[in-house]
Amino acid sequence: MRRNSKIVIAVLVLITARTDAADLPTATPESVGISSSKLAKVTELMNQQVADAKIAGGVVVVARRGKVVYFESYGKRDVASGKPMERDTIVRLYSMTQ
């Protein structure tokens, strides 16, 4: 699977989970079998996507076994005004197929 496809999938998962993510208990990644170093790579990837202007911003939620282990926002929700993307920012998705 291509890297951009993985990002799109992560965003779609986020959209379905965003509302409930704030209500879930949190845990350390290792306590539910997830690597902190791998999650650090998500941070690097998202920051690079924003820096390269491939995306304006985004939010990533990772939960396992009913516990949130990673919930971060990146970039801007509105590039023109400079408003930052926040964990509770509501986004719209549109089909870009022709």
Secondary structure as GFF3:
##gff-version 3
##sequence-region A 1 98
A	DSSP	alpha_helix	3	21	.	.	.	ID=ss1
A	DSSP	three_ten_helix	29	32	.	.	.	ID=ss2
A	DSSP	alpha_helix	36	51	.	.	.	ID=ss3
A	DSSP	beta_strand	57	64	.	.	.	ID=ss4
A	DSSP	beta_strand	67	78	.	.	.	ID=ss5
A	DSSP	beta_strand	83	84	.	.	.	ID=ss6
###
